[in-house]
Amino acid sequence: MKDLHPLLPVVHVTAVQRKDKPTKGFYECPVYTTSARGATIVFTAGLQMESEDSNPHLWVLAGVALLMSPE
């Protein structure tokens, strides 16, 4: 709690075809190379939320993003 830059734990990554990609219950999280954000976006990662009923807009309003460089 209240840690602005916690380290991401080990994540299980699975590749799926775009047509089979689930959308409900996932947050499309932007991944940046640095904390400057802006033009440093690399891709978006689909992070599974706790349930399908969770609202991904809450994460957008909180400004949640993944950073590839520890700072």
URMO-V240647 format. One record per residue. N is the residue number from 1. RES is the residue in one letter. OMEGA is omega in radians with two decimals (999 if undefined). D_FIRST is the distance of its C-alpha to the first C-alpha in Angstrom with 1 decimal. Layout:
[[N/RES/OMEGA/D_FIRST] [N/RES/OMEGA/D_FIRST]]
This chain:
[[1/M/3.09/0.0] [2/K/3.04/3.8] [3/D/-3.04/5.5] [4/L/-3.10/8.5] [5/H/3.10/10.4] [6/P/3.11/9.2] [7/L/3.10/12.4] [8/L/3.10/13.8] [9/P/3.11/15.1] [10/V/-3.04/18.8] [11/V/3.06/19.9] [12/H/-3.09/23.2] [13/V/3.12/25.2] [14/T/3.09/28.2] [15/A/3.08/30.8] [16/V/3.08/32.5] [17/Q/-3.07/35.3] [18/R/-3.12/34.4] [19/K/-3.14/36.7] [20/D/-3.05/34.8] [21/K/3.09/31.3] [22/P/3.13/29.4] [23/T/-3.10/27.9] [24/K/3.13/26.7] [25/G/3.13/23.2] [26/F/3.06/22.2] [27/Y/3.11/20.3] [28/E/-3.04/22.2] [29/C/3.09/19.6] [30/P/3.12/21.1] [31/V/-3.11/21.1] [32/Y/3.09/21.9] [33/T/-3.14/23.4] [34/T/3.13/21.8] [35/S/3.10/19.3] [36/A/-3.12/22.4] [37/R/3.14/22.4] [38/G/-3.07/25.7] [39/A/-3.11/28.5] [40/T/-3.14/26.5] [41/I/-3.12/25.5] [42/V/3.14/26.7] [43/F/3.02/26.3] [44/T/-3.14/24.2] [45/A/3.10/22.6] [46/G/-3.12/22.7] [47/L/-3.12/19.5] [48/Q/3.13/20.1] [49/M/-3.07/18.0] [50/E/3.12/17.7] [51/S/3.12/21.1] [52/E/-3.14/23.9] [53/D/3.14/23.4] [54/S/-3.10/20.0] [55/N/-3.14/20.4] [56/P/-3.14/19.7] [57/H/3.08/20.3] [58/L/3.12/16.9] [59/W/3.10/15.5] [60/V/3.14/18.3] [61/L/3.11/17.7] [62/A/3.13/14.0] [63/G/-3.10/15.7] [64/V/3.10/14.0] [65/A/3.05/16.1] [66/L/3.11/16.6] [67/L/-3.10/17.8] [68/M/3.12/20.5] [69/S/3.11/20.5] [70/P/-3.14/17.8] [71/E/999/17.5]]
